[in-house]
Amino acid sequence: MTYNKIKCVSYDKIGIHKAFNKRFDQYNKNVPQHLSAVQFANEKLGLKIQHSDSVYLFYIKSLCE
């Protein structure tokens, strides 16, 4: 199963490293995907990711519903 293969791999080998150039409130016109994901995670999952943190961006494609 794909999940079992992925969970054994280091995040830095399958994730795309992203950093923030500005504080979150300074993004006015365009909100990058990794900022949207961080805002979702902070709000819905109760995380406390800040603009000084580096994050990994993962794309998930599912072949089933």
CHARMM internal coordinates of N, CA and C (Angstrom, degrees):
IC EDIT
DIST 1 N 1 CA 1.4410
DIST 1 CA 1 C 1.5362
ANGL 1 N 1 CA 1 C 108.30
DIST 1 C 2 N 1.3101
ANGL 1 CA 1 C 2 N 116.63
DIHE 1 N 1 CA 1 C 2 N 142.15
DIST 2 N 2 CA 1.4591
ANGL 1 C 2 N 2 CA 122.51
DIHE 1 CA 1 C 2 N 2 CA -176.99
DIST 2 CA 2 C 1.5228
ANGL 2 N 2 CA 2 C 111.54
DIHE 1 C 2 N 2 CA 2 C -61.16
DIST 2 C 3 N 1.3064
ANGL 2 CA 2 C 3 N 118.21
DIHE 2 N 2 CA 2 C 3 N -41.63
DIST 3 N 3 CA 1.4633
ANGL 2 C 3 N 3 CA 121.61
DIHE 2 CA 2 C 3 N 3 CA -179.08
DIST 3 CA 3 C 1.5254
ANGL 3 N 3 CA 3 C 111.14
DIHE 2 C 3 N 3 CA 3 C -56.55
DIST 3 C 4 N 1.3128
ANGL 3 CA 3 C 4 N 117.15
DIHE 3 N 3 CA 3 C 4 N -44.64
DIST 4 N 4 CA 1.4675
ANGL 3 C 4 N 4 CA 120.85
DIHE 3 CA 3 C 4 N 4 CA -178.87
DIST 4 CA 4 C 1.5211
ANGL 4 N 4 CA 4 C 111.48
DIHE 3 C 4 N 4 CA 4 C -65.21
DIST 4 C 5 N 1.3401
ANGL 4 CA 4 C 5 N 117.15
DIHE 4 N 4 CA 4 C 5 N -34.53
DIST 5 N 5 CA 1.4627
ANGL 4 C 5 N 5 CA 120.30
DIHE 4 CA 4 C 5 N 5 CA 177.41
DIST 5 CA 5 C 1.5236
ANGL 5 N 5 CA 5 C 110.77
DIHE 4 C 5 N 5 CA 5 C -69.81
DIST 5 C 6 N 1.3271
ANGL 5 CA 5 C 6 N 117.33
DIHE 5 N 5 CA 5 C 6 N -41.12
DIST 6 N 6 CA 1.4587
ANGL 5 C 6 N 6 CA 121.79
DIHE 5 CA 5 C 6 N 6 CA -176.58
DIST 6 CA 6 C 1.5273
ANGL 6 N 6 CA 6 C 111.64
DIHE 5 C 6 N 6 CA 6 C -69.68
DIST 6 C 7 N 1.3186
ANGL 6 CA 6 C 7 N 117.85
DIHE 6 N 6 CA 6 C 7 N -39.63
DIST 7 N 7 CA 1.4655
ANGL 6 C 7 N 7 CA 118.99
DIHE 6 CA 6 C 7 N 7 CA -175.36
DIST 7 CA 7 C 1.5248
ANGL 7 N 7 CA 7 C 112.91
DIHE 6 C 7 N 7 CA 7 C -68.92
DIST 7 C 8 N 1.3247
ANGL 7 CA 7 C 8 N 118.06
DIHE 7 N 7 CA 7 C 8 N -11.95
DIST 8 N 8 CA 1.4628
ANGL 7 C 8 N 8 CA 121.45
DIHE 7 CA 7 C 8 N 8 CA 177.49
DIST 8 CA 8 C 1.5294
ANGL 8 N 8 CA 8 C 112.69
DIHE 7 C 8 N 8 CA 8 C -91.92
DIST 8 C 9 N 1.3251
ANGL 8 CA 8 C 9 N 117.33
DIHE 8 N 8 CA 8 C 9 N -6.40
DIST 9 N 9 CA 1.4606
ANGL 8 C 9 N 9 CA 121.80
DIHE 8 CA 8 C 9 N 9 CA -176.69
DIST 9 CA 9 C 1.5268
ANGL 9 N 9 CA 9 C 109.57
DIHE 8 C 9 N 9 CA 9 C -97.95
DIST 9 C 10 N 1.3048
ANGL 9 CA 9 C 10 N 116.34
DIHE 9 N 9 CA 9 C 10 N 143.26
DIST 10 N 10 CA 1.4619
ANGL 9 C 10 N 10 CA 121.94
DIHE 9 CA 9 C 10 N 10 CA 177.81
DIST 10 CA 10 C 1.5277
ANGL 10 N 10 CA 10 C 110.07
DIHE 9 C 10 N 10 CA 10 C -64.31
DIST 10 C 11 N 1.3414
ANGL 10 CA 10 C 11 N 116.34
DIHE 10 N 10 CA 10 C 11 N 140.46
DIST 11 N 11 CA 1.4679
ANGL 10 C 11 N 11 CA 120.94
DIHE 10 CA 10 C 11 N 11 CA -178.59
DIST 11 CA 11 C 1.5163
ANGL 11 N 11 CA 11 C 112.90
DIHE 10 C 11 N 11 CA 11 C -58.37
DIST 11 C 12 N 1.3271
ANGL 11 CA 11 C 12 N 117.27
DIHE 11 N 11 CA 11 C 12 N -35.78
DIST 12 N 12 CA 1.4616
ANGL 11 C 12 N 12 CA 119.11
DIHE 11 CA 11 C 12 N 12 CA -177.96
DIST 12 CA 12 C 1.5260
ANGL 12 N 12 CA 12 C 113.06
DIHE 11 C 12 N 12 CA 12 C -69.69
DIST 12 C 13 N 1.3244
ANGL 12 CA 12 C 13 N 118.06
DIHE 12 N 12 CA 12 C 13 N -12.71
DIST 13 N 13 CA 1.4677
ANGL 12 C 13 N 13 CA 121.11
DIHE 12 CA 12 C 13 N 13 CA 177.30
DIST 13 CA 13 C 1.5242
ANGL 13 N 13 CA 13 C 112.41
DIHE 12 C 13 N 13 CA 13 C -89.74
DIST 13 C 14 N 1.3302
ANGL 13 CA 13 C 14 N 117.71
DIHE 13 N 13 CA 13 C 14 N -22.02
DIST 14 N 14 CA 1.4654
ANGL 13 C 14 N 14 CA 119.01
DIHE 13 CA 13 C 14 N 14 CA -178.27
DIST 14 CA 14 C 1.5256
ANGL 14 N 14 CA 14 C 113.18
DIHE 13 C 14 N 14 CA 14 C -117.37
DIST 14 C 15 N 1.3232
ANGL 14 CA 14 C 15 N 117.95
DIHE 14 N 14 CA 14 C 15 N -9.44
DIST 15 N 15 CA 1.4589
ANGL 14 C 15 N 15 CA 121.35
DIHE 14 CA 14 C 15 N 15 CA -179.33
DIST 15 CA 15 C 1.5219
ANGL 15 N 15 CA 15 C 111.47
DIHE 14 C 15 N 15 CA 15 C -100.40
DIST 15 C 16 N 1.3183
ANGL 15 CA 15 C 16 N 115.76
DIHE 15 N 15 CA 15 C 16 N 158.77
DIST 16 N 16 CA 1.4556
ANGL 15 C 16 N 16 CA 122.33
DIHE 15 CA 15 C 16 N 16 CA 176.43
DIST 16 CA 16 C 1.5268
ANGL 16 N 16 CA 16 C 107.06
DIHE 15 C 16 N 16 CA 16 C -100.67
DIST 16 C 17 N 1.3254
ANGL 16 CA 16 C 17 N 116.27
DIHE 16 N 16 CA 16 C 17 N 118.82
DIST 17 N 17 CA 1.4615
ANGL 16 C 17 N 17 CA 121.33
DIHE 16 CA 16 C 17 N 17 CA -176.92
DIST 17 CA 17 C 1.5247
ANGL 17 N 17 CA 17 C 109.82
DIHE 16 C 17 N 17 CA 17 C -71.65
DIST 17 C 18 N 1.3231
ANGL 17 CA 17 C 18 N 116.51
DIHE 17 N 17 CA 17 C 18 N 128.34
DIST 18 N 18 CA 1.4615
ANGL 17 C 18 N 18 CA 122.21
DIHE 17 CA 17 C 18 N 18 CA 179.17
DIST 18 CA 18 C 1.5219
ANGL 18 N 18 CA 18 C 109.48
DIHE 17 C 18 N 18 CA 18 C -130.34
DIST 18 C 19 N 1.3201
ANGL 18 CA 18 C 19 N 115.04
DIHE 18 N 18 CA 18 C 19 N 146.85
DIST 19 N 19 CA 1.4647
ANGL 18 C 19 N 19 CA 121.27
DIHE 18 CA 18 C 19 N 19 CA 175.83
DIST 19 CA 19 C 1.5264
ANGL 19 N 19 CA 19 C 107.35
DIHE 18 C 19 N 19 CA 19 C -133.42
DIST 19 C 20 N 1.3036
ANGL 19 CA 19 C 20 N 116.03
DIHE 19 N 19 CA 19 C 20 N 162.26
DIST 20 N 20 CA 1.4656
ANGL 19 C 20 N 20 CA 121.58
DIHE 19 CA 19 C 20 N 20 CA -179.45
DIST 20 CA 20 C 1.5230
ANGL 20 N 20 CA 20 C 109.39
DIHE 19 C 20 N 20 CA 20 C -104.98
DIST 20 C 21 N 1.3290
ANGL 20 CA 20 C 21 N 115.99
DIHE 20 N 20 CA 20 C 21 N 133.71
DIST 21 N 21 CA 1.4628
ANGL 20 C 21 N 21 CA 121.00
DIHE 20 CA 20 C 21 N 21 CA 179.66
DIST 21 CA 21 C 1.5209
ANGL 21 N 21 CA 21 C 112.07
DIHE 20 C 21 N 21 CA 21 C -85.87
DIST 21 C 22 N 1.3253
ANGL 21 CA 21 C 22 N 116.71
DIHE 21 N 21 CA 21 C 22 N -21.22
DIST 22 N 22 CA 1.4648
ANGL 21 C 22 N 22 CA 121.43
DIHE 21 CA 21 C 22 N 22 CA -175.86
DIST 22 CA 22 C 1.5222
ANGL 22 N 22 CA 22 C 109.23
DIHE 21 C 22 N 22 CA 22 C -136.00
DIST 22 C 23 N 1.3263
ANGL 22 CA 22 C 23 N 115.01
DIHE 22 N 22 CA 22 C 23 N 170.23
DIST 23 N 23 CA 1.4646
ANGL 22 C 23 N 23 CA 119.08
DIHE 22 CA 22 C 23 N 23 CA 171.04
DIST 23 CA 23 C 1.5196
ANGL 23 N 23 CA 23 C 108.07
DIHE 22 C 23 N 23 CA 23 C -68.20
DIST 23 C 24 N 1.3109
ANGL 23 CA 23 C 24 N 117.17
DIHE 23 N 23 CA 23 C 24 N 155.84
DIST 24 N 24 CA 1.4632
ANGL 23 C 24 N 24 CA 121.72
DIHE 23 CA 23 C 24 N 24 CA -175.30
DIST 24 CA 24 C 1.5222
ANGL 24 N 24 CA 24 C 112.41
DIHE 23 C 24 N 24 CA 24 C -58.05
DIST 24 C 25 N 1.3213
ANGL 24 CA 24 C 25 N 117.70
DIHE 24 N 24 CA 24 C 25 N -39.04
DIST 25 N 25 CA 1.4632
ANGL 24 C 25 N 25 CA 120.12
DIHE 24 CA 24 C 25 N 25 CA -176.85
DIST 25 CA 25 C 1.5313
ANGL 25 N 25 CA 25 C 112.92
DIHE 24 C 25 N 25 CA 25 C -75.10
DIST 25 C 26 N 1.3204
ANGL 25 CA 25 C 26 N 118.22
DIHE 25 N 25 CA 25 C 26 N -7.13
DIST 26 N 26 CA 1.4573
ANGL 25 C 26 N 26 CA 121.54
DIHE 25 CA 25 C 26 N 26 CA 178.80
DIST 26 CA 26 C 1.5259
ANGL 26 N 26 CA 26 C 113.11
DIHE 25 C 26 N 26 CA 26 C -88.85
DIST 26 C 27 N 1.3174
ANGL 26 CA 26 C 27 N 117.94
DIHE 26 N 26 CA 26 C 27 N -7.08
DIST 27 N 27 CA 1.4571
ANGL 26 C 27 N 27 CA 121.82
DIHE 26 CA 26 C 27 N 27 CA 175.21
DIST 27 CA 27 C 1.5233
ANGL 27 N 27 CA 27 C 107.19
DIHE 26 C 27 N 27 CA 27 C -83.76
DIST 27 C 28 N 1.3222
ANGL 27 CA 27 C 28 N 117.16
DIHE 27 N 27 CA 27 C 28 N 102.01
DIST 28 N 28 CA 1.4602
ANGL 27 C 28 N 28 CA 121.09
DIHE 27 CA 27 C 28 N 28 CA -176.35
DIST 28 CA 28 C 1.5228
ANGL 28 N 28 CA 28 C 113.05
DIHE 27 C 28 N 28 CA 28 C -101.15
DIST 28 C 29 N 1.3146
ANGL 28 CA 28 C 29 N 117.06
DIHE 28 N 28 CA 28 C 29 N -51.96
DIST 29 N 29 CA 1.4633
ANGL 28 C 29 N 29 CA 120.09
DIHE 28 CA 28 C 29 N 29 CA -174.64
DIST 29 CA 29 C 1.5243
ANGL 29 N 29 CA 29 C 111.97
DIHE 28 C 29 N 29 CA 29 C -80.94
DIST 29 C 30 N 1.3047
ANGL 29 CA 29 C 30 N 116.26
DIHE 29 N 29 CA 29 C 30 N -60.52
DIST 30 N 30 CA 1.4622
ANGL 29 C 30 N 30 CA 120.95
DIHE 29 CA 29 C 30 N 30 CA -176.23
DIST 30 CA 30 C 1.5202
ANGL 30 N 30 CA 30 C 110.34
DIHE 29 C 30 N 30 CA 30 C -112.56
DIST 30 C 31 N 1.3115
ANGL 30 CA 30 C 31 N 115.35
DIHE 30 N 30 CA 30 C 31 N 130.24
DIST 31 N 31 CA 1.4655
ANGL 30 C 31 N 31 CA 120.96
DIHE 30 CA 30 C 31 N 31 CA 176.86
DIST 31 CA 31 C 1.5235
ANGL 31 N 31 CA 31 C 107.42
DIHE 30 C 31 N 31 CA 31 C -105.63
DIST 31 C 32 N 1.3447
ANGL 31 CA 31 C 32 N 118.12
DIHE 31 N 31 CA 31 C 32 N 113.37
DIST 32 N 32 CA 1.4590
ANGL 31 C 32 N 32 CA 120.42
DIHE 31 CA 31 C 32 N 32 CA -179.39
DIST 32 CA 32 C 1.5311
ANGL 32 N 32 CA 32 C 111.75
DIHE 31 C 32 N 32 CA 32 C -65.10
DIST 32 C 33 N 1.3246
ANGL 32 CA 32 C 33 N 115.62
DIHE 32 N 32 CA 32 C 33 N 157.92
DIST 33 N 33 CA 1.4650
ANGL 32 C 33 N 33 CA 121.19
DIHE 32 CA 32 C 33 N 33 CA -178.38
DIST 33 CA 33 C 1.5206
ANGL 33 N 33 CA 33 C 111.88
DIHE 32 C 33 N 33 CA 33 C -57.43
DIST 33 C 34 N 1.3122
ANGL 33 CA 33 C 34 N 117.06
DIHE 33 N 33 CA 33 C 34 N -41.94
DIST 34 N 34 CA 1.4650
ANGL 33 C 34 N 34 CA 118.71
DIHE 33 CA 33 C 34 N 34 CA -177.36
DIST 34 CA 34 C 1.5240
ANGL 34 N 34 CA 34 C 111.36
DIHE 33 C 34 N 34 CA 34 C -69.08
DIST 34 C 35 N 1.3262
ANGL 34 CA 34 C 35 N 118.48
DIHE 34 N 34 CA 34 C 35 N -27.04
DIST 35 N 35 CA 1.4659
ANGL 34 C 35 N 35 CA 120.10
DIHE 34 CA 34 C 35 N 35 CA 174.98
DIST 35 CA 35 C 1.5269
ANGL 35 N 35 CA 35 C 110.36
DIHE 34 C 35 N 35 CA 35 C -72.86
DIST 35 C 36 N 1.3223
ANGL 35 CA 35 C 36 N 117.41
DIHE 35 N 35 CA 35 C 36 N -41.63
DIST 36 N 36 CA 1.4701
ANGL 35 C 36 N 36 CA 120.36
DIHE 35 CA 35 C 36 N 36 CA 176.42
DIST 36 CA 36 C 1.5241
ANGL 36 N 36 CA 36 C 110.78
DIHE 35 C 36 N 36 CA 36 C -59.34
DIST 36 C 37 N 1.3247
ANGL 36 CA 36 C 37 N 115.83
DIHE 36 N 36 CA 36 C 37 N -41.92
DIST 37 N 37 CA 1.4645
ANGL 36 C 37 N 37 CA 120.19
DIHE 36 CA 36 C 37 N 37 CA 179.84
DIST 37 CA 37 C 1.5303
ANGL 37 N 37 CA 37 C 111.08
DIHE 36 C 37 N 37 CA 37 C -65.28
DIST 37 C 38 N 1.3251
ANGL 37 CA 37 C 38 N 117.08
DIHE 37 N 37 CA 37 C 38 N -40.40
DIST 38 N 38 CA 1.4675
ANGL 37 C 38 N 38 CA 120.87
DIHE 37 CA 37 C 38 N 38 CA 179.20
DIST 38 CA 38 C 1.5256
ANGL 38 N 38 CA 38 C 110.52
DIHE 37 C 38 N 38 CA 38 C -66.40
DIST 38 C 39 N 1.3179
ANGL 38 CA 38 C 39 N 117.17
DIHE 38 N 38 CA 38 C 39 N -42.61
DIST 39 N 39 CA 1.4568
ANGL 38 C 39 N 39 CA 119.93
DIHE 38 CA 38 C 39 N 39 CA 178.93
DIST 39 CA 39 C 1.5234
ANGL 39 N 39 CA 39 C 110.67
DIHE 38 C 39 N 39 CA 39 C -62.64
DIST 39 C 40 N 1.3287
ANGL 39 CA 39 C 40 N 117.36
DIHE 39 N 39 CA 39 C 40 N -40.13
DIST 40 N 40 CA 1.4636
ANGL 39 C 40 N 40 CA 121.84
DIHE 39 CA 39 C 40 N 40 CA 176.45
DIST 40 CA 40 C 1.5357
ANGL 40 N 40 CA 40 C 109.81
DIHE 39 C 40 N 40 CA 40 C -62.40
DIST 40 C 41 N 1.3310
ANGL 40 CA 40 C 41 N 116.65
DIHE 40 N 40 CA 40 C 41 N -48.02
DIST 41 N 41 CA 1.4647
ANGL 40 C 41 N 41 CA 120.60
DIHE 40 CA 40 C 41 N 41 CA -178.23
DIST 41 CA 41 C 1.5253
ANGL 41 N 41 CA 41 C 111.60
DIHE 40 C 41 N 41 CA 41 C -63.40
DIST 41 C 42 N 1.3189
ANGL 41 CA 41 C 42 N 116.67
DIHE 41 N 41 CA 41 C 42 N -39.59
DIST 42 N 42 CA 1.4694
ANGL 41 C 42 N 42 CA 119.47
DIHE 41 CA 41 C 42 N 42 CA 178.93
DIST 42 CA 42 C 1.5203
ANGL 42 N 42 CA 42 C 111.19
DIHE 41 C 42 N 42 CA 42 C -65.91
DIST 42 C 43 N 1.3191
ANGL 42 CA 42 C 43 N 116.59
DIHE 42 N 42 CA 42 C 43 N -41.37
DIST 43 N 43 CA 1.4645
ANGL 42 C 43 N 43 CA 120.80
DIHE 42 CA 42 C 43 N 43 CA -177.08
DIST 43 CA 43 C 1.5257
ANGL 43 N 43 CA 43 C 112.75
DIHE 42 C 43 N 43 CA 43 C -76.94
DIST 43 C 44 N 1.3157
ANGL 43 CA 43 C 44 N 116.55
DIHE 43 N 43 CA 43 C 44 N -50.69
DIST 44 N 44 CA 1.4711
ANGL 43 C 44 N 44 CA 120.84
DIHE 43 CA 43 C 44 N 44 CA -171.92
DIST 44 CA 44 C 1.5247
ANGL 44 N 44 CA 44 C 113.91
DIHE 43 C 44 N 44 CA 44 C -87.04
DIST 44 C 45 N 1.3184
ANGL 44 CA 44 C 45 N 116.58
DIHE 44 N 44 CA 44 C 45 N -31.96
DIST 45 N 45 CA 1.4621
ANGL 44 C 45 N 45 CA 119.84
DIHE 44 CA 44 C 45 N 45 CA -175.67
DIST 45 CA 45 C 1.5234
ANGL 45 N 45 CA 45 C 113.06
DIHE 44 C 45 N 45 CA 45 C -103.96
DIST 45 C 46 N 1.3306
ANGL 45 CA 45 C 46 N 116.22
DIHE 45 N 45 CA 45 C 46 N -3.70
DIST 46 N 46 CA 1.4497
ANGL 45 C 46 N 46 CA 120.07
DIHE 45 CA 45 C 46 N 46 CA 177.72
DIST 46 CA 46 C 1.5222
ANGL 46 N 46 CA 46 C 114.65
DIHE 45 C 46 N 46 CA 46 C 73.26
DIST 46 C 47 N 1.3218
ANGL 46 CA 46 C 47 N 117.66
DIHE 46 N 46 CA 46 C 47 N 22.30
DIST 47 N 47 CA 1.4610
ANGL 46 C 47 N 47 CA 120.48
DIHE 46 CA 46 C 47 N 47 CA 178.08
DIST 47 CA 47 C 1.5199
ANGL 47 N 47 CA 47 C 110.00
DIHE 46 C 47 N 47 CA 47 C -80.24
DIST 47 C 48 N 1.3042
ANGL 47 CA 47 C 48 N 116.28
DIHE 47 N 47 CA 47 C 48 N 166.80
DIST 48 N 48 CA 1.4620
ANGL 47 C 48 N 48 CA 121.24
DIHE 47 CA 47 C 48 N 48 CA -179.77
DIST 48 CA 48 C 1.5251
ANGL 48 N 48 CA 48 C 109.59
DIHE 47 C 48 N 48 CA 48 C -128.29
DIST 48 C 49 N 1.3205
ANGL 48 CA 48 C 49 N 116.47
DIHE 48 N 48 CA 48 C 49 N 58.90
DIST 49 N 49 CA 1.4604
ANGL 48 C 49 N 49 CA 121.78
DIHE 48 CA 48 C 49 N 49 CA 179.04
DIST 49 CA 49 C 1.5195
ANGL 49 N 49 CA 49 C 108.15
DIHE 48 C 49 N 49 CA 49 C -80.12
DIST 49 C 50 N 1.3351
ANGL 49 CA 49 C 50 N 116.53
DIHE 49 N 49 CA 49 C 50 N 133.49
DIST 50 N 50 CA 1.4551
ANGL 49 C 50 N 50 CA 122.23
DIHE 49 CA 49 C 50 N 50 CA -177.80
DIST 50 CA 50 C 1.5267
ANGL 50 N 50 CA 50 C 110.34
DIHE 49 C 50 N 50 CA 50 C -114.59
DIST 50 C 51 N 1.3267
ANGL 50 CA 50 C 51 N 116.07
DIHE 50 N 50 CA 50 C 51 N 168.87
DIST 51 N 51 CA 1.4607
ANGL 50 C 51 N 51 CA 120.74
DIHE 50 CA 50 C 51 N 51 CA -177.83
DIST 51 CA 51 C 1.5294
ANGL 51 N 51 CA 51 C 112.63
DIHE 50 C 51 N 51 CA 51 C -64.72
DIST 51 C 52 N 1.2994
ANGL 51 CA 51 C 52 N 118.38
DIHE 51 N 51 CA 51 C 52 N -21.51
DIST 52 N 52 CA 1.4655
ANGL 51 C 52 N 52 CA 121.37
DIHE 51 CA 51 C 52 N 52 CA -179.75
DIST 52 CA 52 C 1.5294
ANGL 52 N 52 CA 52 C 112.45
DIHE 51 C 52 N 52 CA 52 C -84.20
DIST 52 C 53 N 1.3361
ANGL 52 CA 52 C 53 N 117.72
DIHE 52 N 52 CA 52 C 53 N -7.03
DIST 53 N 53 CA 1.4581
ANGL 52 C 53 N 53 CA 122.09
DIHE 52 CA 52 C 53 N 53 CA 179.65
DIST 53 CA 53 C 1.5250
ANGL 53 N 53 CA 53 C 110.70
DIHE 52 C 53 N 53 CA 53 C -83.71
DIST 53 C 54 N 1.3194
ANGL 53 CA 53 C 54 N 115.98
DIHE 53 N 53 CA 53 C 54 N 149.42
DIST 54 N 54 CA 1.4592
ANGL 53 C 54 N 54 CA 121.51
DIHE 53 CA 53 C 54 N 54 CA 171.66
DIST 54 CA 54 C 1.5207
ANGL 54 N 54 CA 54 C 107.18
DIHE 53 C 54 N 54 CA 54 C -98.35
DIST 54 C 55 N 1.3077
ANGL 54 CA 54 C 55 N 115.82
DIHE 54 N 54 CA 54 C 55 N 138.50
DIST 55 N 55 CA 1.4612
ANGL 54 C 55 N 55 CA 120.03
DIHE 54 CA 54 C 55 N 55 CA -177.12
DIST 55 CA 55 C 1.5197
ANGL 55 N 55 CA 55 C 109.96
DIHE 54 C 55 N 55 CA 55 C -123.78
DIST 55 C 56 N 1.3126
ANGL 55 CA 55 C 56 N 116.45
DIHE 55 N 55 CA 55 C 56 N 161.97
DIST 56 N 56 CA 1.4594
ANGL 55 C 56 N 56 CA 122.65
DIHE 55 CA 55 C 56 N 56 CA 173.23
DIST 56 CA 56 C 1.5185
ANGL 56 N 56 CA 56 C 108.11
DIHE 55 C 56 N 56 CA 56 C -108.97
DIST 56 C 57 N 1.3177
ANGL 56 CA 56 C 57 N 115.60
DIHE 56 N 56 CA 56 C 57 N 135.58
DIST 57 N 57 CA 1.4597
ANGL 56 C 57 N 57 CA 122.51
DIHE 56 CA 56 C 57 N 57 CA 178.56
DIST 57 CA 57 C 1.5171
ANGL 57 N 57 CA 57 C 107.28
DIHE 56 C 57 N 57 CA 57 C -104.31
DIST 57 C 58 N 1.3276
ANGL 57 CA 57 C 58 N 115.86
DIHE 57 N 57 CA 57 C 58 N 130.60
DIST 58 N 58 CA 1.4548
ANGL 57 C 58 N 58 CA 121.49
DIHE 57 CA 57 C 58 N 58 CA 179.85
DIST 58 CA 58 C 1.5219
ANGL 58 N 58 CA 58 C 109.34
DIHE 57 C 58 N 58 CA 58 C -122.21
DIST 58 C 59 N 1.3084
ANGL 58 CA 58 C 59 N 116.85
DIHE 58 N 58 CA 58 C 59 N 137.34
DIST 59 N 59 CA 1.4502
ANGL 58 C 59 N 59 CA 122.35
DIHE 58 CA 58 C 59 N 59 CA 173.68
DIST 59 CA 59 C 1.5148
ANGL 59 N 59 CA 59 C 107.87
DIHE 58 C 59 N 59 CA 59 C -105.04
DIST 59 C 60 N 1.3131
ANGL 59 CA 59 C 60 N 116.11
DIHE 59 N 59 CA 59 C 60 N 130.76
DIST 60 N 60 CA 1.4610
ANGL 59 C 60 N 60 CA 120.31
DIHE 59 CA 59 C 60 N 60 CA -178.84
DIST 60 CA 60 C 1.5232
ANGL 60 N 60 CA 60 C 108.04
DIHE 59 C 60 N 60 CA 60 C -119.77
DIST 60 C 61 N 1.3118
ANGL 60 CA 60 C 61 N 115.51
DIHE 60 N 60 CA 60 C 61 N 125.89
DIST 61 N 61 CA 1.4484
ANGL 60 C 61 N 61 CA 121.27
DIHE 60 CA 60 C 61 N 61 CA 177.29
DIST 61 CA 61 C 1.5196
ANGL 61 N 61 CA 61 C 107.15
DIHE 60 C 61 N 61 CA 61 C -118.09
DIST 61 C 62 N 1.3057
ANGL 61 CA 61 C 62 N 115.81
DIHE 61 N 61 CA 61 C 62 N 124.58
DIST 62 N 62 CA 1.4492
ANGL 61 C 62 N 62 CA 121.21
DIHE 61 CA 61 C 62 N 62 CA -177.39
DIST 62 CA 62 C 1.5215
ANGL 62 N 62 CA 62 C 110.19
DIHE 61 C 62 N 62 CA 62 C -109.15
DIST 62 C 63 N 1.3074
ANGL 62 CA 62 C 63 N 116.07
DIHE 62 N 62 CA 62 C 63 N 137.28
DIST 63 N 63 CA 1.4536
ANGL 62 C 63 N 63 CA 120.76
DIHE 62 CA 62 C 63 N 63 CA 178.15
DIST 63 CA 63 C 1.5187
ANGL 63 N 63 CA 63 C 111.87
DIHE 62 C 63 N 63 CA 63 C -98.98
DIST 63 C 64 N 1.3154
ANGL 63 CA 63 C 64 N 116.63
DIHE 63 N 63 CA 63 C 64 N 4.44
DIST 64 N 64 CA 1.4508
ANGL 63 C 64 N 64 CA 120.97
DIHE 63 CA 63 C 64 N 64 CA 178.38
DIST 64 CA 64 C 1.5173
ANGL 64 N 64 CA 64 C 108.68
DIHE 63 C 64 N 64 CA 64 C -133.47
DIST 64 C 65 N 1.3063
ANGL 64 CA 64 C 65 N 117.31
DIHE 64 N 64 CA 64 C 65 N 165.15
DIST 65 N 65 CA 1.4659
ANGL 64 C 65 N 65 CA 120.92
DIHE 64 CA 64 C 65 N 65 CA -179.38
DIST 65 CA 65 C 1.5135
ANGL 65 N 65 CA 65 C 110.80
DIHE 64 C 65 N 65 CA 65 C -93.06
END
COOR INIT
IC SEED 1 N 1 CA 1 C
IC BUILD
